[in-house]
Amino acid sequence: MRGWRGAVLAAPLLLLAACQSTPDSRLYTLAMVPPSGSVQATRTTPQVLALGSLDLPMLIDRPQIVRRIDGNRVEALEFDRWAEPLADGLRSTLAADLAARLPGMTVLPVAGASVAEGTAVLAVTILRFDADRAGRVVLDAQWSLSIDMAGGRTAGRRIGPSRETVEIPAADAEPDTLVRAMSQAVAAFTDRIATGVRR
């Protein structure tokens, strides 16, 4: 009986010790990467660009950072997580990167239910955005730009759809290194979008 009571009293202590030994989650965010070199002010129309739809595959639309093991397997890093939904972080980073690359143009992170006449609306579909165990980050995405020139009364201008694939090698496969490389991949992707907008 005494041994049984001792085991019952010890059980909560063992449970508490197990909880204390669980590692804390590490939280990450994507970051804006300044453009390399000087950037010319954008003087052509449109003067306002808004981010419309942004679609992510379910594979990466989760709290955990996903790392690719091989062609058929991935791993979700349980204790390395996004500090916000990846779609939200990607949207704000895209907006910041585009604003830095298109000076003179107002960039809105969300298009909203209705947009003003002459506003360019950017739609992005992410096909792949992950890293492998060797530290290589791949961003494969499609984008298009539509400009409603007269409130829907006449056909507007459209650019795309255009598909871009960006590969960024990271120094190693540690999560913090991979997230920095992922931010660089987003910046390289927005470089190409900015080039298309200027045409």
Secondary structure as the mmCIF struct_conf table of DSSP 4:
data_model
#
loop_
_struct_conf.conf_type_id
_struct_conf.id
_struct_conf.beg_label_comp_id
_struct_conf.beg_label_asym_id
_struct_conf.beg_label_seq_id
_struct_conf.end_label_comp_id
_struct_conf.end_label_asym_id
_struct_conf.end_label_seq_id
HELX_RH_AL_P HELX_RH_AL_P1 ARG A 2 GLN A 20
TURN_TY1_P TURN_TY1_P1 SER A 21 SER A 21
BEND BEND1 THR A 22 THR A 22
HELX_LH_PP_P HELX_LH_PP_P1 PRO A 23 SER A 25
STRN STRN1 ARG A 26 TYR A 28
HELX_LH_PP_P HELX_LH_PP_P2 PRO A 34 PRO A 35
BEND BEND2 SER A 36 GLY A 37
HELX_LH_PP_P HELX_LH_PP_P3 GLN A 40 THR A 42
BEND BEND3 THR A 44 THR A 45
HELX_LH_PP_P HELX_LH_PP_P4 PRO A 46 PRO A 46
STRN STRN2 VAL A 48 ASP A 55
TURN_TY1_P TURN_TY1_P2 MET A 58 ILE A 60
BEND BEND4 ARG A 62 PRO A 63
STRN STRN3 GLN A 64 ARG A 68
BEND BEND5 ASP A 70 ASN A 72
STRN STRN4 VAL A 74 TRP A 82
BEND BEND6 ALA A 83 GLU A 84
HELX_RH_AL_P HELX_RH_AL_P2 LEU A 86 ARG A 101
BEND BEND7 LEU A 102 LEU A 102
TURN_TY1_P TURN_TY1_P3 PRO A 103 GLY A 104
BEND BEND8 MET A 105 MET A 105
STRN STRN5 THR A 106 LEU A 108
BEND BEND9 PRO A 109 PRO A 109
BEND BEND10 ALA A 113 SER A 114
TURN_TY1_P TURN_TY1_P4 GLU A 117 GLY A 118
STRN STRN6 ALA A 120 ASP A 132
TURN_TY1_P TURN_TY1_P5 ARG A 133 ALA A 134
BEND BEND11 GLY A 135 GLY A 135
STRN STRN7 ARG A 136 ILE A 147
BEND BEND12 MET A 149 ALA A 150
TURN_TY1_P TURN_TY1_P6 GLY A 151 GLY A 152
BEND BEND13 ARG A 153 THR A 154
STRN STRN8 ARG A 157 PRO A 169
BEND BEND14 ALA A 171 ASP A 172
HELX_RH_AL_P HELX_RH_AL_P3 PRO A 175 ARG A 198
#
